[in-house]
C-alpha cells in the first residue's frame, strides 16, 4: 500500500501501523539500502523515527534508529550578541554540503520566524528546534509572565512553519525538580531549555506546562506530524554529575511519556547526556533503551572529560563513537567553540567532520550493512597509491588533497613522510617481482 491509494493517515507512525509505505519511507529506505517495509515496520514499533512535518515540502526522508546508519545533527542559529543572518545562512549551506543529516535552529533572538521559515524552505535535511529558546523573544515577555497556554502557542508556531522535530523538556516535572534539589550537583542544570523551565517553575510555583499539558502537546504534534525529541533537562554537565538520581528519574519519566506519545501515533526520540566517563557510556545507552522501550536515542557527545575547551569536538567524538557503538542512533555535533562562544564557520566544519567520523566508526562496530565498503575502497586505493581516488573517498576531500599537495615528494607515488621507504610502494614492487633501490634516498647527516 502507499500514501497515494491510502491518504487517510495522520502521521508517519499512523501510516506505518496501517501498513502504508509513504514517500518519505521510500526515500529513507533508499538511503539505507533497505526495503521500505523494514523502515515502515520499525516506525510502527517505535524503534525508528522519520521526522517529516507535512509542511516541510523540501524534505528528503531520513530515518533514525534501530539497524540504521548513525545520523549527525548540526546546531546553528542567531543569538542576541551575534544577530548575523547571512553568517547563519552560510552555515546552513556548509552543513548541507558536508552531508549533515539534520539541522537544529537554536535561534533565540532577532527575526527568528523569518530565519526559521527560510531554513525550512531551503533545507532538504530534517529541521529541529527548541521552542523554549524562542519563547521570550517570540512572546516579548519576561519568563515569569509567560503562561502555559503561551508556551504551547510557540510550539504550534514552530510546527505550523514546518519544523520536523522539537526538543521538549517534558520530563522535568516537580518530582524530578525535587530530586535535583535533594541531590546537589557540581554544575546544576546545564540544559538551556531545562534551566529556563526550572526557573519558570520556581518563579511561578506551577508544574512544567509541557508535562501537565502533555496531551495538548501531542495534539499539536499529531496535527502537523512533528516528532517529539524528549529533552534531557537533567543531563550531566560535568563528569562529577553523570548518572545521578535526577538524570535517572527524568529518564524514567521520559519512558512513560514515550508510551503516551506512541499511543497517539506521535513519533519519539530521547535525548541523552552530556558529560560522562568512557566507562559509564555503554551502561547509559543500555539503560536508556530499556527505560524508553527501544526509542531512538539522540546524544550530545557525550564529552568524556571536562578539561578540553577548544577541543571539545574531540572529547565529544570519542564519546559519540562509543555511545553509538553501544546503541545511540543520532549524534549532535559539538564544535571546538563549545563552552566558549557561538561557533563560526570553521568551528562548525570541524565539529561536523568529527561527528561524522564518530558516527561512521560506530557503524563499523555495529556491523551496519555496507559501512565497511567505504573503508575497503580507501584501503585498496592506498595499496595502489592512487591519490585521486584517496581524495575522492576521504571524509574531507579538500583537506586531504591540500595536505598532500602542500609538500610533494621527489619520488612519485609516495609522500614526504616516507619517500622511497614507503611500504606501499616497496611491497607493490616486490610483490610484482621488481627490485627496489633505497640507499640513495637516505641522506647522510
Number of C-alpha atoms within 10 A of each C-alpha: 11 13 14 11 8 14 11 11 15 15 26 30 32 22 23 23 18 16 16 24 23 24 15 21 26 21 16 23 21 14 15 19 12 14 13 20 17 15 28 28 19 19 28 22 17 26 23 28 27 29 32 28 26 20 18 24 14 14 22 19 22 24 28 27 26 21 19 22 25 29 25 24 27 26 23 21 26 22 16 11 8 13 17 13 17 10 15 22 18 12 22 24 13 17 24 17 9 15 15 21 24 26 25 24 26 20 25 21 20 18 14 21 16 10 19 23 15 13 22 24 16 16 20 19 25 27 26 29 25 24 26 24 18 24 22 19 18 18 15 11 11 10 17 14 14 16 13 15 12 14 18 20 17 20 23 20 15 23 28 19 19 28 31 29 29 25 22 24 29 25 28 31 21 17 15 21 20 12 16 21 12 11 13 13 17 11 12 17 21 16 18 13 21 22 17 17 23 20 14 20 19 15 12 13 10 13 19 22 22 22 19 14 15 16 15 15 21 23 15 19 27 23 16 23 30 30 30 25 25 25 27 30 29 32 30 28 22 22 19 15 23 23 20 17 17 27 23 20 18 25 28 17 19 26 22 14 20 25 18 15 22 17 13 16 25 27 34 31 30 26 27 27 26 25 27 25 16 15 10 15 25 17 12 21 21 16 16 24 18 13 17 24 16 22 28 26 28 29 26 22 30 30 28 25 18 15 11 15 15 14 16 25 27 22 23 30 31 22 27 35 26 24 33 30 23 18 25 33 30 28 32 25 27 31 33 24 19 17 13 10 9 17 21 15 16 13 17 24 20 19 28 26 21 24 31 26 17 27 27 23 21 25 24 17 16 18 13 16 15 13 17 16 11 12 15 11 14 18 13 13 17 15 14 13 19 14 16 11 15 19 19 14 16 15 16 14 14 11 12 16 16 11 10 15 11 8 11 14 16 12 13 11 16 21 18 14 10 13 19 24 18 16 13 15 20 17 15 14 13 11 9 9 9 10 9 13 9 10 9 8 13 10 6 5 3
